Amino acid sequence: MHGRDAHATLFYVSKRENRRLHRDLSSVDSYGIQSKPSDTQTGFQRCKIFAVATSTLKVPPPACSPARGLLPLDANRVWSLDVLRAFAILLVLYGHIPFRIDDHAIAWRVWFIFRQMGLIGVDLFYVLSGFLIGKLLLSEHQSTGTLAVGRFYLRRALRLWPSYFLVVLFGWQWYHFVQRFHLMPAGLEEMTTTPARLLNMWPYLAHVQNYVDPGFGAGAVIQTWTLVSIVHFYLIFPILLLISLKLGDGKNGGPIRSLPWIVLAIAIICFGFRYANAPATANQYDPWRNYFPTHLRIDEPMFGVLAAYFVVQFRAGVEKLMRYWLVILIASLSALLPTALRREESPPFLVIWGYTLAALGCTGFVLLAWWAGQWKSATVDRHVSLPVRFLAHVGIWSYSIYLWHQPLAQLMVMKARNRIKLWDSPLHFPIMVFVYLMFSIAIGAAMYYAIEKPALNFRKRITARRSQAKLQR
């Protein structure tokens, strides 16, 4: 690695290190191995040189020293995508805040615009899920020429179901839990009519609550509609890939050239469904008809898949495109403006065009986050600030935060609101927003370490055993 390639790998390295890294890279051979490491280099420095040198060769770097201290980063994760996931969950939480904005709140208009953008958190989750899953499966196909779809389904089930079914069971017993611990805020007792019967929970068990209204008694965990639409995407996308492979596309790990056309076809079909179902006025809006169904939203994760396709198959071209990151950022923000500046909660324009625009804007943000993770990853620069590390962990906890914020955190903040009596203060609303977010993050983090993390460890053991058994055959 000399000349132009070496300079390309050094593009994002600080000027202070350029001279030393130029000298060190001169001893790196074509496989990324430093044949004559300096005696003064630490193990982490040698690992840094390896990571920089192999960024062009696409050779996976060895395990590097992780960030130390409070909230260390996982070197196996792209921290910037976790930070983006954190912004998505924070937008969702703020969009679900269970009380209105005070008319006298400080910076009232800013709070209102951000609340309007709460919907975008869902779009961001959709696109990000499509990008991660698409990148996972397309990278597997590129390296092996095949797809282990059964293994993929098993890993997704072990990832999602333990926490999901626990929160569904909690939703079934939510009424009794609220009554026993006196969590229902004063003045809202009429919200709890009768306890949900187990039969009322069947849409959750069948993963169709985004099509069937389970009724108010079983609605404590209705936010899981987003999750089941993602599950539907998990079921459909690998099958589409297998069909393309069976038809002879993507031979020997090559590009699946029909995939962009599949994404385009799905986008057109979803747009047609949205147009046909669009309400004439905002008053005719029905979430089970215009917002929740998978066939209205599955184009959004497919946009993420399309971004992953170009990253996996045409990475060099994508990296050249990202040189215009400022243009991409401005275009992505512009695509989100119709949602942020709408005057009605659910205008027909938002139902028809808004989801497509939001998906395109979120795709731009996902690509920007991925790109940022390439040149400032935890394996290359461990000096990531504590606030950024905290946001990355919020992104890691986001699944549990999302599951538990509605049945628990919303009630707890309403109880706290009745005790923190600052009704006439312009700081009342910002304070309660902060309390609500902290409740949601704390509960989600606790559930992550109590339920989700053990399930992930179990999944790791199960898949490792299956892989080892397959090798022994």
PyMOL commands that set and color helices and strands:
alter all, ss='L'
color gray80, all
select helices_A, chain A and resi 3-9+15-25+43-57+79-95+108-116+118-144+149-172+174-180+189-191+198-205+216-246+251-253+259-277+282-284+287-290+294-297+299-313+315-340+348-375+386-396+398-419+428-472
alter helices_A, ss='H'
color red, helices_A
deselect
rebuild
show_as cartoon
